[in-house]
Amino acid sequence: MTSPFSATPWSITAPSADLITNYQALQAEVADLHQRLQALASPDPQSPNPELPVSKPHSPPPTPTLDHLCRRLGLSAFERQVVLLCLGMELDPHWPALCAAVPPHRPYPTWSLALALNPDAHWTALPPDAPLRRRRIVELGPGNALVDSPLRLDEQILHRLMGHHTLHERLLGLGAKRLFPGPTCEGYRTLAIPLAQTWISASQAHRPLPLIHLWGRDQASLAAVAVTLCDLLDREVWTLAATTLPPDPAQGHLLRDLWEREWHLNQRVLMLTCGTETLGPEREWAITDLIDGLVAPLILTAPDRRAPSHRPQVAQEVPLPSPQEQRQIWVDQLGDQVVALNGHLDTLVAHFNLSRDAIETACHTAQGHTDTDLANALWQACRTQARPQLDALAQRIHPAATWDDLVLPDREMAILKEVAAHVRQRAKVYEQWGFADKGQRGLGISALFAGASGTGKTLSAEILGHALDLDVYRIDLSAVVSKYIGETEKNLRRVFDAAEGSGVVLLFDEADALFGKRTEVKDSHDRHANLEVSYLLQRMEAYRGLAILTTNLKASLDQAFLRRIRFVVQFPFPDVAQRTEIWRRSFPSQAPQAGLDFAKLARLNVPGGNIRNIALNAAFLAADADQPIAMAHLLQAARSEYLKLERPLTDAEVKGWV
């Protein structure tokens, strides 16, 4: 609720009539209690009971916020009077003197004063499990005795009585934020309706409300279902990250009590969000304690399904919007500009698997471009969606190389271009021609690049990325593979989940670190090593983009694995003719050259990767000498490269160079 006292630089908004009426009613009730305090402080000698003044029967004016508080939290008439007694300290400047005039003569409200003031007083309002204290409505200050300790109204309750529906500062300090309803996909509404009915049925049967557990890889989609669910029930939803839960049990119980109060007072539903972070045992305990102990509606979101707790739960996987829904989101966001895309919208939908938020962000990023540049601007905006997540998990390679930079036999070159064609035409084949309707298994485009180091495997991945206008991310499997059971799959899952939306080219380099572990099954570790390979291949099969494995050990792979990879490209060691062509293409046209003999250079028995290193090092030597690149510079660079390789540079290889 917007504060009625909010101001802008140009105007001041006056309090609403309802708030004024509510405040006047509060003042009237406090004034009535003021008179009773005065009577108790100076009792009439003629009164039959000088300690408890006889008040005239009257009907107190309706006070909307106080009535609502008492009704929702189940406060008795005496407990209502305790709230008013504490409220008087905030509204009446004479209240401390009035309290001090009555035994036990404290300048603030106490239980003793409340018990003496009210004929309907009862001790059951004082224990910690009574509503006033369990709901944290009043705060108990330090004192030598319970009945003489100061009582203070909780600040949020004070604001609530004054008509301001603010959240408790403790919850705000933990990062609680409200989520507001917005446009949503019909598929999310379809998921939310039975979940809402589950809560309604449990409430009507007076059963505890089950935990709603939403899981999926896109947090925005999970939040959309949660908001839709609460919107169907006309309830607010507030989100809180699991990483902010206090590990201290006492603070956790305080959080639980405060949120139960939020539910009873304001019908606010808590959505607890778990991310991909590794949580320690204390934080995991805090999550479990909140789930099992919170007597209020609770929605839990996480990338993966969590193990069930003692609380009944309903788990629901939330996928990204379907291709049809994503296309409609694009149309809604672009409006009349859809016509300018000239059919490119289908390509965007087929290649990028984005949430509503990501699509809206891409459209906003591309605003201002002309119709002729719009398709490219949207494509580039979509490319950037997964970068923040992937940049923390893998090395991004800027794909600048082209087909002209690669020297391979015709057969291998044809396979690489076939890979590019599969990625480009997947929308037509899968969606328009209906092959995806036959089943989702095996629709991922996977490739195995096998060959010795330096034969062009990484370069080919870069060329494919450039040809397809996609980012290339290199994942070093030697760093991903873990000796701890289950950690390798967790690391791989994080990579694929982060890449799924933008369809980048994933290059799993050094796959020998994984395939080399496949051995005869002798113990549980051998069995799990085989499961790691199977998990990687399963994710590659389902990945929307292009996933590439590189290995030097193709011979060690069994046929069952090879059948699950769509393309296998063997990168041979280049022969003399191929090395000659690699040398020729290693020097940019603008680089100054003097008498380079590519046929003689091709006598060096090294693959393309080493050839490029020698050419680049020679260029630096020539630049430092302020000379064109010559055979002498290449000879010096070749010697350095061979030293690095721990190989002798023979006279036959360099004969006639200088």
N, C-alpha and C positions, 0 to 999 in steps of 0.2 A: 504494500500500500504506500502510495506516495505521501510524504509528509505534507500536511496542509500548511505548514509554516515555511515550506521551501520558497526560496527567493531567486529571482534572476536580477541581472544588473538593471533591468528596466521596470520591474514591477514587484510588488509584494503580494503574495496570495494570502488572503484572510482565512482564518480557521473556518471550517465548514460548520453549518448550523447543527449537525449531529454531534460534532465534537464539543461545541459550546454547551449544548443541552446535557451531554454526558458529564462535562466538567462541573456544571451547576448542580447536578444531582450528587456528584461526589462531595462537593462543598457542603451541601445540605446534610448529608449523612455524617460528615466529619463535624459539622456544627452541632448536630444532635449529640454526638459522642462528647464534644467539648462541654456541653451543658451537664452531662452525666458525670464527667470528670470533676467539674467544678462542684457539683453537689456532693460527690464523694469526698472531695478535699475539705469542704465546709458543710458537713451534714446538718440538716434541720433538727434541732433538739426535740421537736414535737413528732418527728418521724418514728413510726414503730420499729424501724430497723435502720439505725443511723449509719450502719456500715454499707448497706446496699440501698441507695436511694430509689424510691419508687418513681418510675417514669410513667408518664401518661401513655396509655395505649395509642398507637398511631400506626399508620401505614407509610413506611418510608417511600420516598419517590423512587420510581424505577431508575436504576443506574445500569445502562446496557453493558458496559465493560465489566463491572463488578459482578453483575448477575451472571454474565457469561462465564467468568472465571470460576465462580462458585459452582455453577452447574456442570461445567466441563471437568472440573477437578474434584467434584464430589465433596465440597466443603459444607460443614454443618453451620448452623446459625452462630455458634460460638466462634468457629474458625473464621467466619466472615467478619466478626467483630475484631478478631486479632488482626486481620488484614487492615481494617479501618484504623485500628489503634496505631499500627505502624505507618499507615498513610498520613495520619495526622502530623507526624514529624516532618513530612515533606510539604504539607500545605498550610500548616498553622504555625506561625512564629512563636506563639505562646505555649506550644505543646510541651517543651522541656520543663517549663515552670509548673505547668499543670501536673505532669507526671511526678515531679519532685515533691509536690504537695501531698501526695497520697503514699501511704506505706507501700513498699519499703523505701520510699523517698529517693528514688533514682531519677535523674533528669532524662529518662528515655523509657520506652515501653519495655515491660518485662512480663514473663509468664505470671508472676505473682500479681501484677497489676491487672492483667487480663482476667485472671481467676476471680479477683475481688470485684471487678467491674461488671461482670456478666452473671446474671442469675442462672443462665443455661450452661455455665462453664463445666467442662469435663476434662479429666486428666488424660483421656485417650488422645487428645489433640497434641500432647507434648512429645511422645516417643519419636525416635528417628524414622520409624516406618509409617508414621501418620502422614496424611497428605501435605500438611504445611511444611514439613521438613523433608520428606522424601521427594516431593516435587520442587524443592528448593525455593518455595515461595517466600519464606522468611529465613533470614540468616541469624544464627545464634553466635553472639560475641562471647569473648572470654569473661569468666566470672567465677566466684568461689562456690556458687550454688546454681543449680539449673534454673530455679524459679526467679533468681535475681540477675541472671545474665541478660545483657541487652539484646533486644530483638530489632532487626532491621529488615525492611522490605527489599527483596531482590530488585536490582535496578531494572532488569527487563520487565518484571511484573509491574513495576511502577510505570514504565513507559506504556505497557499494555493497558493498564487502567486509564491512562491519559489518552488512549486511542491510537497509539503508534505501535504497529505490528513489527517491530524490529526483532532481529535474531539475537540471541544471547551473545555477548562479546566473546565468551569462551569458544563458542562454535565458529564465530567469524574469524577468530584468531587461528583456528585450525584450518582455515581456508574454505569453509562451507560456502557454496554459491548456489543461487537459485537458477534452475533451467526453465526457460519459457517455451510454451508451445509455439510451433511454427509449421511451415509446410512439411508434410511427411508423405512417404510412399504408401500406396495402398497395401503393399505387402507387409509393412510394419504395423499398420492398423489391423490387418488380419491376424498377426501374431499377438497383438495387445488385447484384443477382445476376449479370447478365452482366459488370458491371465487375469483380466479384470473380473471376469465371472468367477474365477477361483476365489478371489478375495471376497467377493460379494457373498458367495455360498458359505464360506467359512464364517463370515460375520453373522449371517442370518442363523447359522447353526450354533453360534456362540462358541466356536472353536478358535484356537490360536491361528492367527494369520500365517500362512506358510511363507517362507523366504522365496522371493522370485529371483532366480539365478539366471542372468542373461550372459551368454558368453559368445565371443566372436573376435575377429582380429581388428575390427574397426571400432574404436571407442565412440566416434560420432554416431554410428548406426545403433550401438547399444543405448546411447543416451536418447536417440530418437524414439526407440521403442518404449523406454522408461517414461519419457515425457508423454507419449501418446497414451500409455496405460493410465497414468495419473490424470491426464486431461479427460479421459473417458469417465473417471470417477470424480471429476471436479476437485482434484486435490493438487496442492503445490508439490513439486519435487525439488529437493536440494541435494547437491552432490558433495561428497567428501572423499578425499583420496585416502586409501588405506595406509599409505606411507606416513600420514600425519597423525594416526591414532597414537595416543600416549601409551607407552609400554608399561607405565606404572599402574597397577591394578586400581588404586584409589582414584586416580585421574580418569581411568577408563570407566569406572562406575559413575563418576560425576558426569561424564559425557553421556552415558546411557540414560541417567535420570533426566538430564536436560533435554535430551531428544524425545524421551517419552512425554515430557511436558509440552514440547513443541507439537507433538501429534495430538494430544488431548486439547490443547488450546487453539491451535491454528490449522490442524489437519495437514501438517507438513509431513511428506514422506521422504525418508532418507535413502539416497542411492550411494552405496559404498563402492568406489571404483578401485579395482586392483589392476596394476599395469604389468609390464614384463620384468619389473625389478625383482631381484632376489631379496626376499624378506627374511630377516633373522627370526629365530624361534620366539623371541619376545613379541615381535610384531605379529607373527602368526597367531600367537596366543591371544593377543588383543583383538584380532579379527574374529577368532572363534568365540571369545567371551562376549563380544558385541552381538554377534549373530544369535547365539544361544540365549543371551540374557535380555535382549531388547524386546519389550512387550509392545510392539508397534510395527506397522508395515515397514518392510525393509527390502530394498532391491540391491542385489550384488551383481556387479559387472566385472568380467575378467576376460583375458584373451583365450583362456582355456577353461574347461569345466573343472571346478574344484571338487574335492572329495566332500561328500555330504556330511553335515554336522548332525547334532542331536535334534535340531529344529527341523520340522517338516519343510521340504522345499520342492519347488517346481522349476526345473531347469529347461531353458529354451535357447537353442543356438540361433544367433542372429546373423544372417549373411548380409553382404552388401546388396543394394538394390539390384534387381534383375536387369539384364540388358535393355529390356523394353522400358522399365522404369527409369533407368539412367538416360535413355534417349529422350523420354518425356521431360526429364529435369533439364536436359540441355535445351530442348525446344522452349520450355517455359522461361529459362534464363536468357536465351538469345533473342527471343521474339522474332521480329521481322528479319533479323540478320541471318536466320537459318538459311534463307534463300541464297545468300551470298556464299555459303559453304559449298554449294554445288555438289552435293553428295558426299562430302568429306565427313559429315557427321557420323555416318555409319562406320567409317574407319576409326574415328575417335572412340566410339562406343565399343567396337570390337577389340581394340588394342588396350585401352585403359579401363581398369575396373575400379571406379571411383565412388566414393560416398557423395551424398548431396552436398555436404560442406566443401568437399574438394572440387566438385564441379562448379559450385558458385564462386569459389576462389579463383578458379581458372578463368571463368567468364569475366570476373572483375579485373583480373590481371590483363586480359586481352582488350579491355575497353580502350577506345580511342584509335584503334587500328582501322585502316581502310578495308573495304570489302575484299580487295585483292590480297591483302596481307592477313586477313582474319583467320583463315584456316591454319596457316603456319604459326600465328601468334597463339592460338588455342593449343596447338600441338606442343609448342615449347612450354606453355604454362602447365600442361599436363605432365610433361617430363619432370618438372621441378617438384611435383607433389611428394614423391617418395624420397627425395634427396636428403632432407633433414634426418630421416630415420636411418637410411642406408649409409650415409656418410660416417656414422658412428660405428658401423659394423664391417665395412669393406672399403677398399681403395677404389675411388672413381678414376677411371681412365678417360681422358678426353679423346674421343675417337676422331683423329685427323687423317689417318692413313686411308688410301683409296685402293681400288683394284690394281691400279698401275704400279703400286708399291710391292705387290706380291708376285713371286715367281714360284710356280708350282706346275707339275705335270697337268695336262689337259683334264685327265679324269678327276683328280682331286679338286681342280679349280671348278669344274662343272658341279661337283657335289656342294661346294661352298655356295655357289650361286643358286643352287636348288634350295639350300637352307634359307637363303634370303627370300626366295619366292614363296616358301611356305609361310614365313612370318608375314609377308606383305598381303598374301591372299587368304589368310585364315578367316577373315570376316566373310568373304564370299563363300568359301567352301563350308565353313561350320554353320554360319547363320542363314545365308541366302539359299544355299544348296541343301541345307538340312542335315549335314553329317553330324552335327552336335546332338540332334534329336535321337540318334542311334545309341547314345550313351556318352558320358563324360570321360570315361577311362581312355587314356592314351591320347588325349587331345593336346597335351603339352608338347612343345617342340624341343627335343633334347638332342645333343650331339656329343660325340666323343672324339677329341683330337688326340691322336697318338703319334709319338715320334720323339726323336732325341731332342735335347735342349738346343734352342737356337734355330730350329727348322721352320718356325713361322706360326706356331700355334697361337700365341698371344697376339701376334700381329694380325692374324686372320680374324680373331674375335673383334679386334679394334676396327678392322675393315668392315665387318658385318654391322657393327654399331653405327659407323659413319654412313654406310649405304642405307640403313633403315632409319637414320636420324634418331637414334636412341642412345641413352647413356650406357656405358659399359662399367660394370663393377667387378673387380677382381677379389675373390675370396680365397685366402690362403688356407687350404684344408689342413695343412700341418698345424695351423694355429687354432682351427675350429675343433679338431679331434681332441677329445679329453680322455684321460685314463679312468675317469669316474663314470660309472654306469649311468646312462641317461643324460649326461651333460652334452655329449656330441649332438644328439637329436634336438636338445633344447637350443643349442647354438644354431643349428641348421634351420630350425623352425623360425627363429627370430629373423634370420636373413630372408627366408622366403616370404614370411608375413609382411616384412617391410617393403619387399619388392613387388608384391602382388598387384598393387594398384597401378603402377606405372609401366609394368611390363619391360623393365630394363633387361639388357643382356647380362646374364650372370655367368661369370667365368670362374669356375672352381678349379683353381690352379693347384698343382702338386697333388693330384688325386691319388698318387701312389701312397700317400700317408694313410688313406682309408682303405684302398684296395689291397695294399700290402698286408693288411691285418687279416685278410680272409684266409683262414687256414683250416685244416681239418679240425672239427669240433672235438676238443678234448675236455674243456671245462666251460663254466658259465661265461668267462671272459671271451673265449673264442666264439661262443654262440652269440654274444651281444655284439661282437665286432661285425658279424655277418648281418645282424639286424640293423646296424648303423648304415651299412651300404644299401640295404633294402629300403630303409627310410628315405635316404637321399634320392634313390631312383623313383620312389613313389611320389615325392614332392616334385621332382623334375617332370614326371608324367602329367601332373596336374597343373603345373605352372603355366600361366597364360602367355608369358614371354618366351624368350630363347634362353635355355640353360646349357652351358658348355662345360664338359669335363676335359681336363688335359692329363695325360698319363704317359709314362715311359714303359709301362708294363702291360700292354694290351694282351700279351700272350698269357698273362696270369688270370685274365677274366674268363669266367665260364660263359657258355652260350646263353644261359638263363638271363644273365645280366645284359648281354649284348642285344638280346631280343627286345628288351625294354627301352633301348636307346634307338631313336629314329634314324640318326645319321652317324656313321663312323667314317672319319677321315684320317687316313694314314699319311703323315708328313714324312716323306723320304729324305734321306741325306742328299743334298743337291749334287748332281754330277757337274762335270767341267762346264758344259754349255749353260746349265742353270746358274752356276756360280758366276760365269761371265756376265750374264744378264743381271744378276743381283748387284754385281759391282757397278754395272752401267747405271742402274737406277738408284744407287746409294748417294749420288752427288747431285744436289739441286742445280738447276740450270744457271742460277745466278752465282754459284760458287766458282771462283777463278781456278782454272786447271791448266797444267803445263805438262804435256807429253804423257798423259796417263795411258798405259797399255793394259786394257782390261783382260786380254787373253793371258798375259803373264800373271796378272793379279789372281786369275782364276786357278792358278796352280796351287795356291794356298788351300790345303785340305781342311777347310772349316765351313760350318753352316752359315746361314744368312745372318743370324744374330751376332756372331763374331765379326762377320764382314762389316756390318754396320758400325760396330764398335771401333774397328780399325779405321774406317773411313772418317768417323767423327773425330777420333784422336788425331789423325793426320791433319784434319782441317784446323784444329787448334794449334798444332805445331806450325803450320804454314802461316796462320794468322799472327802468331807471336813473332815470327820472322819477317812479317810483312811481305810474304811471297805467295804466288799461286800454289795450289796443292800439286805436289810433284811426287814422283816415285820414291824419292829419298825420304820424304815425310812419311809415306806409306810404309816404307821399310822399317823406319824407327817405330812407328805405331804397331806394326806387325810383331816386332820383337817384344814389345811390352805386353801385347795380348797373349803371345805364346808363353811368356813367363807366368802370366796369370793362370794359364791353363796347365802349367807345368809340363809343357811339351817342347821338344827341341825344334827349332826352325832350321830345316835342312837347306843345303846349298841348292838342291834341285828345285826347291820351291821358289827361291828368290834369285835364281841365276838370270843375269841380264837385266835386273831391275835398275841398277845405277851403273 
